[in-house]
């Protein structure tokens, strides 16, 4: 009868083989767990780098960011496909769909929907943002990002001296022994102090003292942008220049929209007091009053300053043009081509042509951006405007504030 033969393997060999298998298993690289890496980056208002790792090549994942503004829950989301290394880098990888469309590490923050909060409290409050990555199998990774408010490390005091309606913002622990560039801040046709106070906080958060002033709609002030005394601004300049730690050779003006024309006018007509100007969505023409364009917007010594009743195609009279060539220091202008408030980009183009030294002026011209460029970036406020594209307005804010910080840092050297 034929026998069935079985090869005999010595027990020692079996033990050795098993040991080698155990060693091989222990030494084999383990698949990394999914993780969200968040790294601070240099730049105004602390941008971040965000990378998702350990996903597996080609895996589709969804990133959701949630937080609260003024007690209202808001969120953003996007879907990505991991690269061959199982990574998603938000700075270089565009979502396949989501609340933002282009590669942008800060997309989770500025693209949040239903963020209707506004004002000083919402813009300056610290808040936690929860980031969650998930796939069809469920949640893969999460982390919490602590975002500092844009006024969290700033001291603000109300100022009423000289009849001013104003607020003075300085960095916490401001060293008055080191002369520092300073900024006089005011808003546009909205009037009052609210927006100017926010902008002053932003500037102080970058390390620079800033005096926010109201020039109409405040107590004892004109109720509209009509016959506004330039002396209001001169009083603010005098007070700011007298503060300890302010470099009187490097004082800037910062005016938004209609305030932009006065920011430029002050820099051009008071070069001994004003070094340079920031005039986002502003004008280098002195326009007439608002809403009554038949009267002047500005007076000096009780006398009306010549103005231009702006309308498409109208040529401003020479006396209404700001002599921007007389500005001694740098100027930053900005506009969006989808501005729904007025023709900010044609006004910027007209202003640029009249600077004697083009190297002294920087311009941010953003296609499809709206009017509200001067708000600090990375927050989801005032991005929905007419036919403008929120991502474009956000990008204009980033570029404008990059330019502001660079100009102020150079003035500090």
Buried (B, 14 or more C-beta within 10 A) or exposed (E): EEEEEEEEEEEEEEEEEEEEEEEEEEEEEEEEEBBBBBEEEEBBBBBBBBBBBBBEEEBEBBBBBBBBBEEEEBBBBBEBBBBEEBBBBBBEBBBEEBBBBEEBBBBBBBBBBEBBBBEBEBBBBEBEBEBBBBBEEEEBBBBEBEBBBBBEEBBBEEBEEEEBBBBBBBBEEBEEEEBBBBBBBBBBBBBBBBBBBBBBBBBBBBBBBBBBBBBBBBEEBBEBBBBBBBBBBBBBBEBBBEBEBBBBEBBBBBBBBBBBBBBBBBBBBBBEBBBBBBBBBBBBBBBBBBEEBEBBBBBEEEEBBBBBBBEEEEEBEEEBBBBBEEBEBBBBBBBBBBBEBBBBBBBBBBBBEEBEEEEBBBBBBBEBBBBBBBBBBBBBBBBBBEEBBBBBBBBBBBBBBBBBBBBBEEBBE
